[in-house]
Amino acid sequence: QVQLVESGGGLVQPGGSLRLSCAASGNIRSRYIMGWYRQAPGKQRELVALITASDITNYADTVKGRFTISRDNAKNTVYLQMNSLKPEDTAVYYCYAAAGGSYWGQGTQVTVSS
């Protein structure tokens, strides 16, 4: 089993920034893909960004140029730096890890509003 614990969500004004963190613990035997998904009310969960064990990244078109995913393998932690936030970025953000199975965090709320 792998446990994922997110932090860093909150309320921010349009144009502002937030940084999400996700720490992985448990039965981690090798490097693995980590990433972030989000789900807005009434919508399906969607990919935000992924980062591979080799630090190859992939972003949704809607966040390219504004969000940056990174990882610290020594800490088994993945980060999502979110800049130039828009109201449409409002959602629950979920950490994801593919580590011999698919694992999800509990989610952290991000609200972009004036």
TASULGI-V646132 format. One record per backbone hydrogen bond with DSSP energy under -1.0 kcal/mol. CO is the residue of the C=O (numbers start at 1). NH is the residue of the N-H. If there is no record, write none. Layout:
co = (CO & CO)
nh = (NH & NH)
This chain:
co = (1 & 3 & 5 & 7 & 10 & 12 & 13 & 16 & 18 & 20 & 21 & 22 & 23 & 25 & 26 & 33 & 34 & 35 & 36 & 36 & 37 & 38 & 39 & 40 & 46 & 48 & 49 & 50 & 51 & 52 & 56 & 58 & 60 & 60 & 63 & 63 & 66 & 68 & 70 & 72 & 76 & 77 & 78 & 79 & 80 & 81 & 82 & 85 & 86 & 87 & 91 & 92 & 93 & 94 & 95 & 96 & 97 & 101 & 103 & 108 & 109 & 110 & 111)
nh = (27 & 25 & 23 & 21 & 111 & 113 & 16 & 85 & 82 & 80 & 7 & 78 & 5 & 3 & 28 & 98 & 51 & 96 & 48 & 49 & 94 & 46 & 92 & 43 & 38 & 60 & 36 & 58 & 34 & 55 & 52 & 50 & 63 & 64 & 66 & 67 & 83 & 81 & 79 & 77 & 24 & 72 & 22 & 70 & 20 & 68 & 18 & 15 & 89 & 90 & 110 & 39 & 108 & 37 & 105 & 35 & 103 & 99 & 97 & 93 & 10 & 91 & 12)
